[in-house]
Amino acid sequence: MVDVGEKAVTHRVAVAAGAVHMKPATLELISGGKIAKGDVFATARIAGIMAAKKTGELIPLCHPLGIDSVSVELEPNGPSTLAITATVSVTGKTGVEMEALTAVSVAALTVYDMCKAVDKDIVIGDIRLEAKSGGRSGDYRRQPS
């Protein structure tokens, strides 16, 4: 692990995003609350929050952090895509990019798990850091491609 002992304690925020691509009928089932396993939005949101809190246990050499806040949002984006965004903040010596990326990844995996019975063609992708603030390396915002 990197030694962060000499780093300053600062407020840090990271935003990550990703997408789950599926058949339009699957997204209709999700939006209508008709997936047999239950409420996909609520379950994936909780899974993402739990994952952010466990990132230090899941990713080797990642520092365990006392996270201040985590939010995970899931929104339909067109007829066949579910967009996922996670925002994580901490007041500490290291950033929360990995926590935000992990939250998005596990939320997407949860969507897949809950919907695989009705759609085997689901594709998880586009997972990326959108923005970060705080810390020695300064602020970052992804430029539109």
Backbone hydrogen bonds, N-H to C=O, Kabsch-Sander energy under -0.5 kcal/mol:
donor,donor_aa,acceptor,acceptor_aa,energy
4,V,2,V,-0.7
7,K,4,V,-1.3
10,T,8,A,-0.6
10,T,92,G,-2.6
12,R,90,V,-3.3
13,V,133,S,-1.7
14,A,88,V,-2.4
15,V,131,A,-2.9
16,A,86,A,-2.4
17,A,128,R,-2.4
18,G,84,I,-2.1
19,A,125,G,-2.7
20,V,82,L,-2.2
21,H,19,A,-0.5
21,H,123,V,-3.3
22,M,80,S,-3.0
26,T,23,K,-0.9
27,L,23,K,-1.8
28,E,24,P,-2.0
29,L,25,A,-2.0
30,I,26,T,-2.5
31,S,27,L,-2.8
32,G,28,E,-2.0
33,G,30,I,-1.6
34,K,29,L,-3.0
38,G,35,I,-1.9
40,V,38,G,-0.9
43,T,39,D,-2.4
44,A,40,V,-2.7
45,R,41,F,-2.1
46,I,42,A,-2.3
47,A,43,T,-2.5
48,G,44,A,-2.4
49,I,45,R,-2.1
50,M,46,I,-2.8
51,A,47,A,-2.4
52,A,48,G,-2.2
53,K,49,I,-1.7
54,K,50,M,-1.0
54,K,51,A,-0.6
55,T,52,A,-0.9
57,E,54,K,-1.8
58,L,54,K,-1.3
58,L,55,T,-0.6
59,I,55,T,-2.7
62,C,59,I,-1.8
67,I,65,L,-1.3
68,D,89,S,-2.2
69,S,89,S,-1.6
71,S,87,T,-2.3
73,E,85,T,-3.2
75,E,83,A,-2.5
77,N,81,T,-3.6
82,L,20,V,-2.6
83,A,75,E,-3.1
83,A,81,T,-0.6
84,I,18,G,-2.7
85,T,73,E,-2.5
86,A,16,A,-2.6
87,T,71,S,-2.4
88,V,14,A,-2.5
89,S,69,S,-2.4
90,V,12,R,-2.3
92,G,10,T,-2.3
92,G,90,V,-0.7
100,A,96,V,-2.1
101,L,97,E,-2.6
102,T,98,M,-2.5
103,A,99,E,-2.2
104,V,100,A,-2.0
105,S,101,L,-2.3
106,V,102,T,-2.7
107,A,103,A,-2.2
108,A,104,V,-2.4
109,L,105,S,-2.4
110,T,106,V,-2.1
111,V,107,A,-1.9
112,Y,108,A,-2.3
113,D,109,L,-2.7
114,M,110,T,-2.5
115,C,111,V,-1.5
115,C,112,Y,-0.6
116,K,112,Y,-1.6
118,V,115,C,-1.6
119,D,115,C,-1.4
122,I,119,D,-0.7
123,V,21,H,-2.5
125,G,19,A,-2.6
128,R,17,A,-2.6
130,E,15,V,-3.1
130,E,128,R,-0.5
131,A,15,V,-1.8
132,K,140,Y,-2.3
133,S,13,V,-2.5
138,G,135,G,-1.2
140,Y,132,K,-2.6
142,R,130,E,-3.3
